Amino acid sequence: MASTENDIRYYIRIRGRVLGPYSVKQLNTLRTRGQFSQSNEISIDGQTWELAASLEALFGTAPRKSVEKEKEPATGEFSQPVESHGDAVCWHYSVNGEQQGPVTLVELNELLDQGRLNLNDLIWKDGMAAWTTA
């Protein structure tokens, strides 16, 4: 019997903590309670992670993009900063045309969770050719 998306169990990663596995129904309950959002990460195997926004059963249609791989560069209008936080990967972001950062990936996800950054705001890290949407 072929499995459907409702039969698949997902692990979720919230602020670096891995939880699960959860069914789509359980994830929907977490989302309704405000404990899980499209800015969190999901995985079927606990190794390969994607933004939860890619889970069509919960958030509608969205492009599947792995958070472990580089996103396609978009035409950016900002210069690339050269600041860093030691060995940590540093991200910069722009809200209402104002450049912010550097912040870690954990801090960037917290900004998304808090609604201070949305998926249409621009982000950039060293090595990316241009700014892209979060």
N, C-alpha and C positions, 0 to 999 in steps of 0.2 A: 504494500500500500504506500503510495507517495505521501510524503509529509508536506503539510501546508505551513505557511508562515506562523499560524496559530499554534502549531505543534512544536516549533523551534523554541529552545530555551536560550535565554540571553544572560550573559554576565554584564553587569554595569560597573563603570568606574566613576566614582564621585570623589573629587578632591584626592585622587590617588588611592582611594580605598576600593577594592574589588568586592562586589556583592553578587549573590545569585547562586545558581541560575534561576531566572524568572520566566514565566510565560508572558505572552503579549498582554493577556488579561491582567496579570499581576502588575506589569509595568504600567498599564493604563490606570490602575488603582493608585500606584505611587505618583503618577503624573497628576491625577486628580487631587491628591493630597498636597501637591506642591513639593514632593520629595524627589522628583525626577523630572528633568526637562530636556529639551532638544539639544542643549549645550553640553549635556553629559555624554559619556562615551559608552558604546555597547560592543559586545564581542560574542561570538558563538563559541569560540575555542579558548578564550582567555588570553590569546596571544596577539591576534590581529584586531585592532580597535578602529571603530568608525564613530563619527558623531551620531548621537541618537536621532538627530533630525533626519537621518537617512532611513529610519524605520517607518515605512509608508503606512503600516497598520495603525500607527499612533499619531503621526504628524503629517499625513498626506504625502504627496509626491515631493521628493527632494533628491538632488543628485547624490549618489553614493561617493563619498570622499573619505579616504582613510586618513586618520589624524596622525598616523605614523609616517606618512609620506608627504612630500612637498605638495602644496596646492599649486594649480596652474597660476602663473603670474598674471596679474591684471595691470592695466595701464595705471601707474601711480602718479600722483601729483606732488609727492613729498620727497625730500631728500632722504637718503639712508643714514640714520644716526650711527655713531661708532661707539656708543657706550656699552658696557657689559657688567654683569654681576659675577665676577670671577669665572668659574668653569660652567655655571648654569647657562642654559640657552635663554637669551633675553629677547623678549618681544616688545614691540612698540605698537601703539594703537592710536587711532585718531577718532575723536568724537566731535561732531559739529565743526570739522576743519581744524581742530586743535590737537596737535601731536602730543602724546603722552608716553611715558615709559622711561627706562626699561622696566619690565615686569617678567616674572617667570610664567611658565605655562599654567601652573596652579593658580597664580594670581589672575591670569587672563580668564581662566574658567570661572573663578569667583566673580569677576566683574560681569561676565555673562549671566551667571546665576542671579546676581543682584539686580540685573537690569540696567546697570550703568554702562554696558556695552551691548550692542545688538549685532545680529548676524550680518547686517548691512554696513557696519562700521569697518574701516580699513585697519589691517594689521600688517606687520612686517617683522622679520628677523634676519639676522646676518646670513648671507648666502642666498636669499631670495632676490630675484631680478627686479621685482617691483612690489609695491603694496598690493594687497588683495583683500577681499571681503572676509570677515571673520567666519 
